[in-house]
Amino acid sequence: MRKSVKTKNRKEAATKVTATSRLKQPKAAKATTEREAFPVAQPAPGIELVLADALQWMAERDENSVHAIVTDPPYGLIEFDEREHTKLRKGKGGVWRIPPSFDGSKRSPLPRFTVLTPADRERLTSFFAAFAYQAQRILVPGGHLVIASNPLVSSTTFAAIESSGLEKRGELIRIVKTLRGGDRPKGSEVEFAGVSVMPRSSWEPWGLFRKRISEATVADNLRKWGTGGFKRLSADEPFRDIVEAAPARDVERAIAPHPSIKPQKLMRHIVGHVLPLGKGVVYDPFAGSGSTLAAAANLGVKAIGTERDALYFAMAAQAIPKLAAL
Ligand SMILES: C[S@@+](CC[C@H](N)C(=O)[O-])C[C@H]1O[C@@H](n2cnc3c(N)ncnc32)[C@H](O)[C@@H]1O
């Protein structure tokens, strides 16, 4: 058995979490295999949060063992690395732009993906290809991957995901008015008063991918695995590829001050429709503040999340029951 807790940070987070939720060893830790024993919190019934690197955890997970993956990954990879993260936490910018107040609205920090170099994009491609390889291995046949992106990097990440064998089934477009983009040229705002350097972003793409069905028809796949499609909005209305969802509300940000928190309204919509028969386990590899797991807890869906950062792991462990109760 390898060492169960690798870093001081992990130990600290595990200690903090014990106060608010029960820490237990995952079942895999009892097995006589070489599997890593990651710290696990159970912040709500049916919900497990694991302090782990997603790719490492997925590599150790059994094949065909999750029914959907719903996630919001680190789009640019660099924004959550230690160097950029330290700058964010010190309020020192870096790839995280902390824009000034504008028209009375104070902007939240946003990562600047326009600074990605060709080498960063190559790293992005290899990371998402490796991620998608593991995702299609652990998903049951017909299980969906629903993955957030943004218009600047989605072509790169979605192509990498498809290259690993998952079938692209469309995109879910979230209509969301943000304060990203739309600015006049920096330092020459008066001279070029009529120019927007980039469009003000008003939508967010979520890639929809499916692991190939194993049965001859979707109906047979639904019977065998419970997967293959989405739950309809109602008897008269199919699941649609567009959804309106404003950024997370102040009350959600106060509970979970993560720079990339997704709103409960959106996460409940996705988690509530990604299991066509309402049966199975949803996995969020990049759990952040735990918004996917909180949505699952609210809907009574079983879910597992992994988060690599010890502070976000501790934040999510205490935030999940509170977000779920909103
Ligand atoms: C975009 S944020 C997710 C935010 C989340 N959707 C929410 O609503 O709070 C991505 C998260 O993935 C985590 N992360 C980055 N790389 C990871 C990895 N290899 N394994 C697990 N977590 C990782 C980051 O620490 C960050 O919290």
Ligand as a Chemical Component Dictionary entry (heavy atoms), coordinates in Angstrom:
data_LIG
# 
_chem_comp.id                   LIG 
_chem_comp.type                 NON-POLYMER 
_chem_comp.pdbx_formal_charge   0 
_chem_comp.three_letter_code    LIG 
# 
loop_
_chem_comp_atom.comp_id 
_chem_comp_atom.atom_id 
_chem_comp_atom.alt_atom_id 
_chem_comp_atom.type_symbol 
_chem_comp_atom.charge 
_chem_comp_atom.model_Cartn_x 
_chem_comp_atom.model_Cartn_y 
_chem_comp_atom.model_Cartn_z 
_chem_comp_atom.pdbx_ordinal 
LIG C1  C1  C 0  -13.173 25.568 -12.705 1  
LIG S1  S1  S 1  -12.963 24.984 -11.116 2  
LIG C2  C2  C 0  -14.464 24.128 -10.728 3  
LIG C3  C3  C 0  -15.450 24.997 -10.033 4  
LIG C4  C4  C 0  -16.738 24.282 -9.690  5  
LIG N1  N1  N 0  -17.500 23.961 -10.860 6  
LIG C5  C5  C 0  -17.595 25.109 -8.753  7  
LIG O1  O1  O 0  -18.758 25.397 -9.045  8  
LIG O2  O2  O -1 -17.055 25.503 -7.703  9  
LIG C6  C6  C 0  -11.818 23.673 -11.338 10 
LIG C7  C7  C 0  -11.370 23.025 -10.044 11 
LIG O3  O3  O 0  -10.574 21.898 -10.390 12 
LIG C8  C8  C 0  -9.510  21.770 -9.453  13 
LIG N2  N2  N 0  -8.466  20.975 -10.143 14 
LIG C9  C9  C 0  -7.561  21.401 -11.069 15 
LIG N3  N3  N 0  -6.832  20.360 -11.524 16 
LIG C10 C10 C 0  -7.292  19.253 -10.875 17 
LIG C11 C11 C 0  -6.967  17.859 -10.919 18 
LIG N4  N4  N 0  -5.992  17.403 -11.735 19 
LIG N5  N5  N 0  -7.644  16.997 -10.128 20 
LIG C12 C12 C 0  -8.633  17.445 -9.300  21 
LIG N6  N6  N 0  -8.978  18.755 -9.204  22 
LIG C13 C13 C 0  -8.328  19.641 -9.985  23 
LIG C14 C14 C 0  -9.128  23.199 -9.113  24 
LIG O4  O4  O 0  -8.491  23.273 -7.851  25 
LIG C15 C15 C 0  -10.509 23.886 -9.138  26 
LIG O5  O5  O 0  -11.066 23.946 -7.849  27 
# 
loop_
_chem_comp_bond.comp_id 
_chem_comp_bond.atom_id_1 
_chem_comp_bond.atom_id_2 
_chem_comp_bond.value_order 
_chem_comp_bond.pdbx_ordinal 
LIG C1  S1  SING 1  
LIG S1  C2  SING 2  
LIG S1  C6  SING 3  
LIG C2  C3  SING 4  
LIG C3  C4  SING 5  
LIG C4  N1  SING 6  
LIG C4  C5  SING 7  
LIG C5  O1  DOUB 8  
LIG C5  O2  SING 9  
LIG C6  C7  SING 10 
LIG C7  O3  SING 11 
LIG C7  C15 SING 12 
LIG O3  C8  SING 13 
LIG C8  N2  SING 14 
LIG C8  C14 SING 15 
LIG N2  C9  SING 16 
LIG N2  C13 SING 17 
LIG C9  N3  DOUB 18 
LIG N3  C10 SING 19 
LIG C10 C11 SING 20 
LIG C10 C13 DOUB 21 
LIG C11 N4  SING 22 
LIG C11 N5  DOUB 23 
LIG N5  C12 SING 24 
LIG C12 N6  DOUB 25 
LIG N6  C13 SING 26 
LIG C14 O4  SING 27 
LIG C14 C15 SING 28 
LIG C15 O5  SING 29 
# 
